[in-house]
Structures are given as C-alpha cells and as structure tokens.
Amino acid sequence: MVSEAVDSAARYLLYKLYDATAGRPDTWQVLGNTEEGLETVARAVERGWIIIRDDRIGRIKVQSGLLTCEGHRLAQSSRVA
C-alpha cells in the first residue's frame, strides 16, 4: 500500500518536473520548488526517471532534478493522452 502511494507520488513528480521545464529535455529544475519528500525523490531516482545533483544558488545549497529519457517519455505520454 505504502509502496503504491510512493510510486504514485514519484510519477506525479515527473509530471511536475515536465511542466516546470515546459517539456524541454535536458533541463534541470530545483527540486525544492516541487516540495516533494525525500522518499518520493528517491523512488523516482530508483525507477530511473530522474537524476539529481547538488547545486548552489548563491550561498544556498539546493538539489536539482533532470528527467531521464524514460522519465521524459512517461511524462510526455501522460500529457498527450
């Protein structure tokens, strides 16, 4: 049950990243802007849907996410359907 909820949240994260980047591939987005939990982000990484990296905005440390080809495909197909 919990696993399904986390999978669903991870998929929703894909849609949010896709929308935040206007569907542009190879575009990083600060994950703090999505307000997703660590477990959700970890599941999306585990599924191979996103890649994360540590960034800095001035003196502030943030994590950014990038949709993988698979993540982009999944998000795009849900938006077209």
N, CA and C atoms as a LAMMPS dump frame, in Angstrom:
ITEM: TIMESTEP
0
ITEM: NUMBER OF ATOMS
243
ITEM: BOX BOUNDS ff ff ff
-5.0000000000000000e+02 5.0000000000000000e+02
-5.0000000000000000e+02 5.0000000000000000e+02
-5.0000000000000000e+02 5.0000000000000000e+02
ITEM: ATOMS id mol type element x y z
1 1 1 N 0.81 -1.185 0
2 1 2 C 0 0 0
3 1 3 C 0.864 1.265 0
4 2 1 N 1.814 1.329 0.948
5 2 2 C 2.699 2.493 1.024
6 2 3 C 3.523 2.607 -0.248
7 3 1 N 3.996 1.461 -0.75
8 3 2 C 4.806 1.445 -1.962
9 3 3 C 4.045 2.036 -3.144
10 4 1 N 2.764 1.697 -3.265
11 4 2 C 1.948 2.238 -4.35
12 4 3 C 1.794 3.748 -4.22
13 5 1 N 1.634 4.217 -2.997
14 5 2 C 1.494 5.659 -2.768
15 5 3 C 2.775 6.394 -3.143
16 6 1 N 3.922 5.809 -2.805
17 6 2 C 5.206 6.432 -3.134
18 6 3 C 5.423 6.402 -4.645
19 7 1 N 5.067 5.288 -5.294
20 7 2 C 5.174 5.211 -6.755
21 7 3 C 4.303 6.274 -7.417
22 8 1 N 3.099 6.43 -6.919
23 8 2 C 2.178 7.428 -7.458
24 8 3 C 2.736 8.84 -7.265
25 9 1 N 3.291 9.105 -6.094
26 9 2 C 3.888 10.417 -5.823
27 9 3 C 5.103 10.659 -6.717
28 10 1 N 5.9 9.615 -6.955
29 10 2 C 7.077 9.741 -7.824
30 10 3 C 6.653 10.043 -9.256
31 11 1 N 5.584 9.4 -9.698
32 11 2 C 5.08 9.666 -11.052
33 11 3 C 4.561 11.107 -11.139
34 12 1 N 3.888 11.561 -10.096
35 12 2 C 3.398 12.937 -10.065
36 12 3 C 4.566 13.926 -10.112
37 13 1 N 5.671 13.573 -9.452
38 13 2 C 6.879 14.402 -9.507
39 13 3 C 7.359 14.55 -10.95
40 14 1 N 7.289 13.478 -11.726
41 14 2 C 7.68 13.556 -13.141
42 14 3 C 6.852 14.6 -13.87
43 15 1 N 5.544 14.552 -13.643
44 15 2 C 4.658 15.497 -14.319
45 15 3 C 4.99 16.931 -13.924
46 16 1 N 5.278 17.134 -12.641
47 16 2 C 5.616 18.476 -12.167
48 16 3 C 6.928 18.97 -12.778
49 17 1 N 7.928 18.084 -12.86
50 17 2 C 9.198 18.475 -13.487
51 17 3 C 9.006 18.755 -14.97
52 18 1 N 8.212 17.922 -15.617
53 18 2 C 7.937 18.104 -17.043
54 18 3 C 7.274 19.467 -17.279
55 19 1 N 6.264 19.774 -16.483
56 19 2 C 5.569 21.055 -16.629
57 19 3 C 6.478 22.235 -16.283
58 20 1 N 7.284 22.084 -15.231
59 20 2 C 8.174 23.17 -14.797
60 20 3 C 9.233 23.498 -15.844
61 21 1 N 9.6 22.505 -16.652
62 21 2 C 10.61 22.719 -17.691
63 21 3 C 9.973 22.913 -19.067
64 22 1 N 8.657 23.073 -19.091
65 22 2 C 7.908 23.244 -20.339
66 22 3 C 8.181 22.099 -21.312
67 23 1 N 8.451 20.915 -20.768
68 23 2 C 8.675 19.736 -21.596
69 23 3 C 10.02 19.695 -22.296
70 24 1 N 10.893 20.647 -21.991
71 24 2 C 12.208 20.676 -22.645
72 24 3 C 13.117 19.606 -22.041
73 25 1 N 13.659 18.729 -22.868
74 25 2 C 14.602 17.728 -22.341
75 25 3 C 15.91 18.398 -21.93
76 26 1 N 16.673 17.725 -21.101
77 26 2 C 17.983 18.215 -20.651
78 26 3 C 17.903 19.553 -19.921
79 27 1 N 16.81 19.769 -19.187
80 27 2 C 16.632 20.998 -18.421
81 27 3 C 16.522 20.655 -16.942
82 28 1 N 17.415 21.223 -16.143
83 28 2 C 17.425 20.978 -14.699
84 28 3 C 16.417 21.884 -14.019
85 29 1 N 15.801 21.375 -12.95
86 29 2 C 14.836 22.14 -12.163
87 29 3 C 15.145 21.94 -10.686
88 30 1 N 15.139 23.028 -9.921
89 30 2 C 15.371 22.929 -8.477
90 30 3 C 14.231 22.129 -7.856
91 31 1 N 14.583 21.066 -7.127
92 31 2 C 13.566 20.197 -6.537
93 31 3 C 12.869 20.835 -5.351
94 32 1 N 13.503 21.773 -4.696
95 32 2 C 12.854 22.477 -3.594
96 32 3 C 11.59 23.186 -4.039
97 33 1 N 11.523 23.51 -5.323
98 33 2 C 10.341 24.171 -5.871
99 33 3 C 9.161 23.214 -6.012
100 34 1 N 9.419 21.904 -5.946
101 34 2 C 8.343 20.928 -6.117
102 34 3 C 7.754 20.475 -4.793
103 35 1 N 8.463 20.737 -3.692
104 35 2 C 8.01 20.383 -2.344
105 35 3 C 7.752 18.886 -2.171
106 36 1 N 8.529 18.054 -2.839
107 36 2 C 8.389 16.603 -2.713
108 36 3 C 9.268 16.083 -1.587
109 37 1 N 8.845 15.001 -0.958
110 37 2 C 9.61 14.394 0.117
111 37 3 C 10.788 13.594 -0.405
112 38 1 N 11.715 13.313 0.486
113 38 2 C 12.916 12.556 0.119
114 38 3 C 12.575 11.176 -0.424
115 39 1 N 11.583 10.512 0.168
116 39 2 C 11.2 9.17 -0.274
117 39 3 C 10.664 9.192 -1.706
118 40 1 N 9.908 10.22 -2.03
119 40 2 C 9.361 10.358 -3.381
120 40 3 C 10.478 10.566 -4.397
121 41 1 N 11.399 11.458 -4.079
122 41 2 C 12.528 11.723 -4.974
123 41 3 C 13.379 10.466 -5.122
124 42 1 N 13.642 9.784 -4.01
125 42 2 C 14.444 8.553 -4.053
126 42 3 C 13.785 7.498 -4.932
127 43 1 N 12.466 7.379 -4.863
128 43 2 C 11.767 6.387 -5.69
129 43 3 C 11.879 6.733 -7.168
130 44 1 N 11.756 8.013 -7.512
131 44 2 C 11.886 8.425 -8.909
132 44 3 C 13.293 8.14 -9.425
133 45 1 N 14.302 8.34 -8.577
134 45 2 C 15.686 8.02 -8.951
135 45 3 C 15.838 6.511 -9.107
136 46 1 N 15.302 5.752 -8.155
137 46 2 C 15.37 4.287 -8.181
138 46 3 C 14.735 3.719 -9.446
139 47 1 N 13.646 4.308 -9.876
140 47 2 C 12.947 3.856 -11.088
141 47 3 C 13.664 4.296 -12.368
142 48 1 N 14.661 5.165 -12.22
143 48 2 C 15.388 5.641 -13.391
144 48 3 C 14.672 6.755 -14.127
145 49 1 N 13.789 7.451 -13.424
146 49 2 C 13.005 8.509 -14.047
147 49 3 C 13.653 9.874 -13.946
148 50 1 N 14.455 10.104 -12.898
149 50 2 C 15.141 11.388 -12.747
150 50 3 C 16.57 11.169 -12.265
151 51 1 N 17.382 12.18 -12.493
152 51 2 C 18.751 12.253 -11.974
153 51 3 C 18.773 13.494 -11.087
154 52 1 N 19.439 13.398 -9.949
155 52 2 C 19.543 14.577 -9.091
156 52 3 C 21.001 14.993 -8.944
157 53 1 N 21.186 16.274 -8.664
158 53 2 C 22.531 16.789 -8.387
159 53 3 C 22.411 17.888 -7.342
160 54 1 N 23.503 18.098 -6.631
161 54 2 C 23.576 19.194 -5.665
162 54 3 C 24.042 20.445 -6.393
163 55 1 N 23.353 21.532 -6.164
164 55 2 C 23.667 22.82 -6.779
165 55 3 C 23.765 23.881 -5.699
166 56 1 N 24.171 25.049 -6.12
167 56 2 C 24.176 26.223 -5.245
168 56 3 C 23.492 27.365 -5.985
169 57 1 N 22.684 28.069 -5.241
170 57 2 C 22.119 29.327 -5.729
171 57 3 C 22.63 30.371 -4.751
172 58 1 N 23.681 31.05 -5.16
173 58 2 C 24.37 31.931 -4.221
174 58 3 C 24.996 31.082 -3.137
175 59 1 N 24.63 31.338 -1.892
176 59 2 C 25.164 30.564 -0.767
177 59 3 C 24.247 29.415 -0.361
178 60 1 N 23.123 29.299 -1.008
179 60 2 C 22.135 28.288 -0.636
180 60 3 C 22.385 26.998 -1.412
181 61 1 N 22.453 25.871 -0.669
182 61 2 C 22.585 24.559 -1.299
183 61 3 C 21.194 24.048 -1.653
184 62 1 N 21.048 23.554 -2.873
185 62 2 C 19.772 23.001 -3.332
186 62 3 C 20.038 21.719 -4.107
187 63 1 N 18.985 20.936 -4.316
188 63 2 C 19.078 19.784 -5.205
189 63 3 C 18.249 20.086 -6.438
190 64 1 N 18.805 19.735 -7.585
191 64 2 C 18.096 19.906 -8.842
192 64 3 C 17.83 18.541 -9.442
193 65 1 N 16.762 18.455 -10.216
194 65 2 C 16.401 17.204 -10.865
195 65 3 C 16.318 17.372 -12.37
196 66 1 N 16.623 16.298 -13.063
197 66 2 C 16.572 16.244 -14.52
198 66 3 C 15.828 14.982 -14.904
199 67 1 N 14.859 15.095 -15.778
200 67 2 C 14.172 13.904 -16.262
201 67 3 C 15.109 13.105 -17.159
202 68 1 N 15.174 11.801 -16.939
203 68 2 C 15.914 10.93 -17.846
204 68 3 C 15.081 10.775 -19.117
205 69 1 N 15.619 10.111 -20.108
206 69 2 C 14.848 9.859 -21.335
207 69 3 C 13.564 9.106 -21.009
208 70 1 N 13.67 8.099 -20.133
209 70 2 C 12.491 7.322 -19.731
210 70 3 C 11.5 8.19 -18.963
211 71 1 N 11.985 9 -18.043
212 71 2 C 11.112 9.887 -17.287
213 71 3 C 10.414 10.893 -18.185
214 72 1 N 11.142 11.437 -19.137
215 72 2 C 10.576 12.393 -20.089
216 72 3 C 9.51 11.718 -20.939
217 73 1 N 9.799 10.502 -21.387
218 73 2 C 8.841 9.757 -22.214
219 73 3 C 7.549 9.49 -21.444
220 74 1 N 7.682 9.038 -20.198
221 74 2 C 6.5 8.765 -19.371
222 74 3 C 5.67 10.025 -19.147
223 75 1 N 6.332 11.108 -18.784
224 75 2 C 5.624 12.361 -18.522
225 75 3 C 4.963 12.888 -19.79
226 76 1 N 5.672 12.811 -20.893
227 76 2 C 5.141 13.31 -22.16
228 76 3 C 3.942 12.49 -22.614
229 77 1 N 4.023 11.166 -22.484
230 77 2 C 2.916 10.314 -22.928
231 77 3 C 1.667 10.551 -22.085
232 78 1 N 1.83 10.883 -20.822
233 78 2 C 0.661 11.147 -19.974
234 78 3 C 0.034 12.494 -20.318
235 79 1 N 0.839 13.428 -20.794
236 79 2 C 0.325 14.751 -21.14
237 79 3 C -0.373 14.733 -22.501
238 80 1 N 0.047 13.849 -23.383
239 80 2 C -0.539 13.751 -24.722
240 80 3 C -1.841 12.97 -24.663
241 81 1 N -1.889 11.959 -23.8
242 81 2 C -3.05 11.052 -23.732
243 81 3 C -4.303 11.716 -23.241
